[in-house]
Amino acid sequence: MLSVATLAWHAVGLTVVALAAVAVPWAGMRMLAPSLAQSARTVRNYRGREVFLGLGLVWVFWGVAMAIHQLVAMLFSLPHEYTTSLWFQTMLAIPLVAGAFTFGLIDDSFGTAGHKGFRGHLAALLNGRLTTGSIKLFGIGFLALVGAAWPALAWDGVTVLTLLHYGVAVLVIGLAANIVNLFDLRPGRALKVYTLLVFIAVPIGVWSLVRTDDGLPLASALFDGLMVLVVVLGPVIAVWRFDVTESGMLGDAGANAFGMLAGLLLVFALPFTGAVVAAVVLLGLNLASERVSFSAVIERIAVFAAIDRWGRARHDV
């Protein structure tokens, strides 16, 4: 049973996190949207409608707000239980999410439609031509190498198993960053895929906090999970309306950043076997995207089609 003081601390922490992770991006995007709509940076969506390409800028508001929040939290010397929590690990993701946003923005700004997928960019590279897609591919790969090292700090020495775990973690982060982008083909779809990955990772992460020998009390772990959900769903809340109403698009900058954060959450939360399963599934989806149309598959399966249309069906003409 948590004390009144601990409950009060949790409530204050949750409120401050909500202000930083939800309110700031939400307000920022609503103030920025009119300028984006009047800019010349537009693209045609799947229905041929001109929409502005800039929803990924939500990560600028989110990143700045969360960095300031983290600095204040450190200055106030959070209790030890927070510095070992999933929430604290999520804060470590800020620079990596910023990196994924940057590499995606490079591709959005300077990329061409001439090369698609892993094969297209790698084929161009073999022919001596560096594409912005290749820059993004290797850049996000480097970020995955860095991100996978954070959980490794808690491992007891370097063994074959830990090296294998590290390799699997690299795959999960890199492939998740790409898979969310691959689903950014219809309004709201990438956000739904990201949210699904979040709701897989966070409950498992909360459970792992409880079941360890020196784990958190269940109530504290649940608060921790709730804080993480608020943090990682803040950008979704901020851009949801613009995405599903076909006002704007995430672009690579937005979708790759969403995928990077999802991949990091999976790595932080999943045990080795779970990470292997996630890597296999994500790898299969990434490879399938080279040959199969996700949109066609979704439309053929009624349940998937209904989920895909949810939130935007009333806006279809």
Secondary structure as GFF3:
##gff-version 3
##sequence-region A 1 317
A	DSSP	alpha_helix	4	18	.	.	.	ID=ss1
A	DSSP	pi_helix	19	23	.	.	.	ID=ss2
A	DSSP	alpha_helix	24	38	.	.	.	ID=ss3
A	DSSP	beta_strand	42	44	.	.	.	ID=ss4
A	DSSP	beta_strand	50	53	.	.	.	ID=ss5
A	DSSP	three_ten_helix	55	57	.	.	.	ID=ss6
A	DSSP	alpha_helix	58	75	.	.	.	ID=ss7
A	DSSP	alpha_helix	80	83	.	.	.	ID=ss8
A	DSSP	alpha_helix	86	91	.	.	.	ID=ss9
A	DSSP	alpha_helix	94	110	.	.	.	ID=ss10
A	DSSP	alpha_helix	117	126	.	.	.	ID=ss11
A	DSSP	alpha_helix	132	152	.	.	.	ID=ss12
A	DSSP	alpha_helix	160	182	.	.	.	ID=ss13
A	DSSP	alpha_helix	189	211	.	.	.	ID=ss14
A	DSSP	alpha_helix	218	244	.	.	.	ID=ss15
A	DSSP	beta_strand	248	249	.	.	.	ID=ss16
A	DSSP	alpha_helix	251	269	.	.	.	ID=ss17
A	DSSP	alpha_helix	272	288	.	.	.	ID=ss18
A	DSSP	alpha_helix	294	300	.	.	.	ID=ss19
A	DSSP	alpha_helix	302	309	.	.	.	ID=ss20
A	DSSP	three_ten_helix	313	315	.	.	.	ID=ss21
###
